Amino acid sequence: IGYVGAIPALVALVWSIMIFRRWPVSLDDHQPHHS
């Protein structure tokens, strides 16, 4: 159960991080740099 539950949990975590890192980048790309 440990491994079977850890595999999908890890995949979900990585996917969440990838989306979170892509989200701000996409928003920044749409809007001009506001320094």
DSSP file (Angstrom, degrees, kcal/mol; ACC not computed):
  #  RESIDUE AA STRUCTURE BP1 BP2  ACC     N-H-->O    O-->H-N    N-H-->O    O-->H-N    TCO  KAPPA ALPHA  PHI   PSI    X-CA   Y-CA   Z-CA
    1    1 A I     >        0   0    0      0, 0.0     4,-2.1     0, 0.0     5,-0.2   0.000 360.0 360.0 360.0 -34.8    0.0    0.0    0.0
    2    2 A G  H  >  +     0   0    0      2,-0.2     4,-1.6     1,-0.2     5,-0.1   0.962 360.0  35.2 -58.8 -54.8    2.9    2.3    0.8
    3    3 A Y  H  > S+     0   0    0      1,-0.2     4,-2.6     2,-0.2    -1,-0.2   0.938 116.6  53.4 -66.6 -46.2    4.4    2.2   -2.7
    4    4 A V  H  4 S+     0   0    0      1,-0.3    -1,-0.2     2,-0.2    -2,-0.2   0.831 115.8  41.4 -59.3 -31.8    1.1    2.0   -4.5
    5    5 A G  H  X S+     0   0    0     -4,-2.1     4,-0.9     2,-0.1    -1,-0.3   0.729 113.4  53.0 -87.4 -22.8   -0.1    5.1   -2.7
    6    6 A A  H  X S+     0   0    0     -4,-1.6     4,-2.7    -5,-0.2     5,-0.2   0.854 100.7  60.0 -81.3 -35.2    3.2    7.0   -3.0
    7    7 A I  H  X S+     0   0    0     -4,-2.6     4,-2.4     1,-0.2     5,-0.2   0.970 110.6  38.3 -59.4 -57.7    3.6    6.6   -6.8
    8    8 A P  H  > S+     0   0    0      0, 0.0     4,-2.4     0, 0.0    -1,-0.2   0.852 115.8  54.9 -63.1 -32.6    0.3    8.5   -7.7
    9    9 A A  H  X S+     0   0    0     -4,-0.9     4,-2.1     2,-0.2    -2,-0.2   0.916 109.5  46.3 -66.4 -41.8    0.9   11.0   -4.9
   10   10 A L  H  X S+     0   0    0     -4,-2.7     4,-2.8     2,-0.2     5,-0.2   0.919 112.2  50.4 -66.6 -43.2    4.4   11.8   -6.2
   11   11 A V  H  X S+     0   0    0     -4,-2.4     4,-2.6    -5,-0.2    -2,-0.2   0.917 111.2  48.8 -60.6 -43.1    3.0   12.1   -9.8
   12   12 A A  H  X S+     0   0    0     -4,-2.4     4,-2.5     2,-0.2    -1,-0.2   0.891 111.2  50.7 -64.0 -38.9    0.3   14.5   -8.6
   13   13 A L  H  X S+     0   0    0     -4,-2.1     4,-2.4     2,-0.2    -2,-0.2   0.942 112.3  45.5 -65.0 -47.3    2.8   16.6   -6.7
   14   14 A V  H  X S+     0   0    0     -4,-2.8     4,-2.6     1,-0.2    -2,-0.2   0.917 113.6  50.0 -61.8 -43.1    5.1   16.9   -9.7
   15   15 A W  H  X S+     0   0    0     -4,-2.6     4,-2.5    -5,-0.2     5,-0.2   0.917 110.3  50.5 -62.0 -42.8    2.2   17.7  -12.0
   16   16 A S  H  X S+     0   0    0     -4,-2.5     4,-2.6     1,-0.2    -1,-0.2   0.912 111.4  48.0 -61.7 -43.0    0.9   20.4   -9.5
   17   17 A I  H  X S+     0   0    0     -4,-2.4     4,-2.4     2,-0.2    -1,-0.2   0.918 110.9  50.9 -64.7 -42.7    4.4   22.0   -9.3
   18   18 A M  H  X S+     0   0    0     -4,-2.6     4,-1.6     1,-0.2    -2,-0.2   0.925 113.4  44.7 -61.1 -44.9    4.7   22.0  -13.1
   19   19 A I  H  X S+     0   0    0     -4,-2.5     4,-2.5     1,-0.2    -1,-0.2   0.913 112.6  51.8 -65.7 -42.5    1.3   23.7  -13.5
   20   20 A F  H  < S+     0   0    0     -4,-2.6    -1,-0.2     1,-0.2    -2,-0.2   0.870 111.8  46.7 -63.1 -35.8    2.1   26.2  -10.7
   21   21 A R  H  X S+     0   0    0     -4,-2.4     4,-0.8     1,-0.2    -1,-0.2   0.798 114.9  46.8 -76.3 -26.9    5.4   27.1  -12.4
   22   22 A R  H  X S+     0   0    0     -4,-1.6     4,-2.4    -5,-0.2    -2,-0.2   0.808 103.2  64.1 -83.4 -30.3    3.7   27.4  -15.8
   23   23 A W  H  X S+     0   0    0     -4,-2.5     4,-2.3     1,-0.2     5,-0.2   0.964 105.3  41.1 -60.2 -57.3    0.8   29.5  -14.5
   24   24 A P  H  > S+     0   0    0      0, 0.0     4,-2.5     0, 0.0    -1,-0.2   0.864 114.4  54.3 -60.0 -35.6    2.7   32.6  -13.4
   25   25 A V  H  X S+     0   0    0     -4,-0.8     4,-1.9     2,-0.2    -2,-0.2   0.913 108.7  48.0 -64.6 -41.8    4.9   32.4  -16.5
   26   26 A S  H  X S+     0   0    0     -4,-2.4     4,-1.8     2,-0.2    -1,-0.2   0.910 112.9  48.1 -65.6 -42.1    1.8   32.4  -18.8
   27   27 A L  H  X S+     0   0    0     -4,-2.3     4,-2.2     1,-0.2    -2,-0.2   0.898 111.8  49.7 -64.9 -40.0    0.3   35.4  -16.9
   28   28 A D  H  < S+     0   0    0     -4,-2.5    -1,-0.2     1,-0.2    -2,-0.2   0.845 109.0  52.9 -67.8 -33.0    3.7   37.2  -17.1
   29   29 A D  H  < S+     0   0    0     -4,-1.9    -1,-0.2    -5,-0.2    -2,-0.2   0.865 109.9  48.0 -70.2 -35.9    3.9   36.5  -20.8
   30   30 A H  H  < S+     0   0    0     -4,-1.8    -2,-0.2    -5,-0.1    -1,-0.2   0.905 112.3  52.8 -71.4 -42.1    0.4   38.0  -21.4
   31   31 A Q  S  < S-     0   0    0     -4,-2.2     3,-0.1    -5,-0.2     2,-0.0  -0.714  92.9-110.3 -97.2 146.9    1.0   41.1  -19.4
   32   32 A P        -     0   0    0      0, 0.0     2,-0.2     0, 0.0    -1,-0.1  -0.308  49.1 -80.7 -69.7 156.9    4.0   43.5  -20.0
   33   33 A H        -     0   0    0      1,-0.1     2,-0.7    -4,-0.1    -5,-0.0  -0.396  42.2-163.3 -62.5 125.1    6.7   43.7  -17.4
   34   34 A H              0   0    0     -2,-0.2    -1,-0.1     1,-0.1    -3,-0.0  -0.696 360.0 360.0-112.6  78.4    5.6   45.9  -14.6
   35   35 A S              0   0    0     -2,-0.7    -1,-0.1     0, 0.0    -2,-0.1   0.482 360.0 360.0 -82.4 360.0    8.7   46.8  -12.7
